[in-house]
Amino acid sequence: MQLSQVFGRLIGVRPHQMDPGGGGATRVPHPVDAVVVGGGIAGMSTAVVLAERGVEVTVLEAAPTLGGRLGAWPDTLADGTRQVDEHGFHAFFRQYYNWRNILRRIDPTLRFLRPVPGYPVLSAEWPTEEFGRLPPAPPANLLTLLARSPSLRLRDLRTMDRDAALPLLTYHPERTYAEFDHRTADELLTSLRLPDRARAMLFEVFSHSFFNHEARMSAAEMIAQFHFYLLGNPEGLAFDCPDEDYATAIWQPLSRHVERHGGHVHTGVAATALEREGSGWRVRTADGSYPARHVVLAVDPPALADLVAASPALAEAAPGLAAAMPAYGRPGPPYAVARHWCDGDVAADRAIFNGVSRQATLDSVTLYHRLEEEPRRWSAHTGGSVIELHAYACDPDVPADELAARMWAELGALWPETHRLRVRERRARVEAKAPAFTPGSHPARPGVRTDAAGLYLAGDGIRTDFPSALMERSAATGILAANHILRAEGGAAEPILSVRPRGLLARP
Ligand SMILES: Cc1cc2nc3c(=O)[nH]c(=O)nc-3n(C[C@H](O)[C@H](O)[C@H](O)COP(=O)(O)OP(=O)(O)OC[C@H]3O[C@@H](n4cnc5c(N)ncnc54)[C@H](O)[C@@H]3O)c2cc1C
């Protein structure tokens, strides 16, 4: 344990148990069935926990492969090489306690997650800022960042509005939302009176990672995420990544785990509507239907709104859920992912993962041929590189190829050697399925429990009473949904962990 973590522990920066779990039988004492709609992180987390407790669980996933926004699928390049394409680079942060506990089912030591050294932020205007090599725990990480960062000098701290910065240190699950949810992240950042460079290099990169523009993101959500990623955990900003594609490393073994415990996982089966049946439910699909006592809807926000709209029974059984859908179902801005297979490589000292500041489109660059086994092999064989570019909050209605071309051109301004690379092949996608965290959206954000008995929600847009985000929120809400079912049926619940639930300077 590092010194910063020892001190962090003394001030409560450690994993906190939000639910101790237990309280029931290791297997439910009578037959219980459940249908989970959606086979992404949220749905599969629910399925893992339910299947282990003897619930007869069936996962229905609309896509041909599992994983949703962490999905991976087979692909063949023009030269005949088999590759696995993916939904895009993901950072597995170390404070993702609940997601990691699910992943421990398939690899108890999590050896398949390899540390990604460094976390540089690139800019065409300013020198690179390095985030990865900070002491892990607060306040040492914050103080080191302030002391080391070329973007923020001591005199900047004097001109900064320190009162405006206080909310970043006082995150509270109710007060923060009551006071800041109606304001935008942009207003909050402006009120700090930071120099433009510090704002761009330290804060904007951070807010883009949540698939929302600062101008349309709740300031409260930004404060919550600042706490979750920087100030509330003893693990630091460093992260890990699988050394294989997500299908091989995660989805195939997780699916086998569920099936070994008696669960069923069906891909290519979309739920089309939900009906009430006695005290339970019937989930309709194009080819049939699945009755179940409990249903967990673990789909992305637009899909949830579509499913609720297609299910008239829910207007009566879950009027609160139905009322929340028009706003909740509107996703955040589109995001784009473009993977390039190139002749030639970038400079040897380029980092595996790089955030990008203040380019019009490009938000991150990942060197897959230095990250995952299959692209690594392709690179060793061809001398080429596999470069993935992301844009997290794009303009609407721009085709994927156009966004990919813009990102590639912007990369040239940061890494001039990419002008010399020949792109052999490119896979580009754009979609909009990420939850929006618009100002004022918190009070109506649905939670895991709905107003209908036996119907639950899970996903990265669903509210939690403790800090969480992205993959970790999906896993945490998936486990919470499973726990509700287990408690109702006499099964032992799964423990739930959180980073420090409140800010370092939050009043009790
Ligand atoms: C490019 C990109 C990069 C990202 N990087 C990171 C990162 O670095 N770190 C991080 O923590 N998070 C990251 N995220 C966010 C992360 O991917 C999501 O938070 C998480 O995967 C969401 O999981 P989920 O299960 O809640 O939803 P989803 O993954 O959207 O899963 C929902 C599933 O439901 C299925 N479905 C929808 N409708 C139906 C239906 N009617 N019937 C059956 N199935 C249906 C969908 O096909 C999908 O598989 C990134 C996301 C993207 C897009």
The ligand as a Gaussian input file, in Angstrom:
#p B3LYP/6-31G(d) Opt

LIG

0 1
 C      -16.828000       4.330000     -27.572000
 C      -17.112000       4.081000     -26.130000
 C      -16.084000       4.112000     -25.193000
 C      -16.343000       3.905000     -23.840000
 N      -15.317000       3.931000     -22.954000
 C      -15.560000       3.673000     -21.640000
 C      -14.495000       3.623000     -20.697000
 O      -13.332000       3.821000     -21.057000
 N      -14.790000       3.332000     -19.391000
 C      -16.079000       3.100000     -18.986000
 O      -16.293000       2.835000     -17.796000
 N      -17.104000       3.149000     -19.861000
 C      -16.887000       3.432000     -21.169000
 N      -17.921000       3.473000     -22.054000
 C      -19.296000       3.319000     -21.534000
 C      -19.676000       1.848000     -21.389000
 O      -19.501000       1.182000     -22.608000
 C      -21.123000       1.767000     -20.964000
 O      -21.313000       2.519000     -19.781000
 C      -21.589000       0.330000     -20.692000
 O      -21.056000      -0.586000     -21.616000
 C      -23.092000       0.295000     -20.732000
 O      -23.516000      -1.024000     -20.452000
 P      -25.059000      -1.334000     -20.297000
 O      -25.204000      -2.788000     -20.084000
 O      -25.647000      -0.409000     -19.301000
 O      -25.720000      -0.901000     -21.696000
 P      -25.433000      -1.457000     -23.163000
 O      -24.015000      -1.824000     -23.310000
 O      -25.999000      -0.439000     -24.094000
 O      -26.289000      -2.801000     -23.230000
 C      -27.651000      -2.814000     -23.518000
 C      -27.923000      -4.041000     -24.342000
 O      -29.322000      -4.150000     -24.558000
 C      -29.522000      -4.648000     -25.855000
 N      -30.907000      -4.340000     -26.253000
 C      -31.433000      -3.131000     -26.560000
 N      -32.740000      -3.270000     -26.856000
 C      -33.029000      -4.576000     -26.693000
 C      -34.239000      -5.329000     -26.822000
 N      -35.388000      -4.745000     -27.162000
 N      -34.188000      -6.663000     -26.596000
 C      -33.021000      -7.278000     -26.244000
 N      -31.861000      -6.595000     -26.113000
 C      -31.874000      -5.264000     -26.323000
 C      -28.472000      -3.936000     -26.672000
 O      -28.241000      -4.596000     -27.906000
 C      -27.277000      -3.975000     -25.726000
 O      -26.505000      -5.130000     -25.930000
 C      -17.676000       3.677000     -23.411000
 C      -18.717000       3.635000     -24.346000
 C      -18.443000       3.840000     -25.694000
 C      -19.581000       3.819000     -26.668000

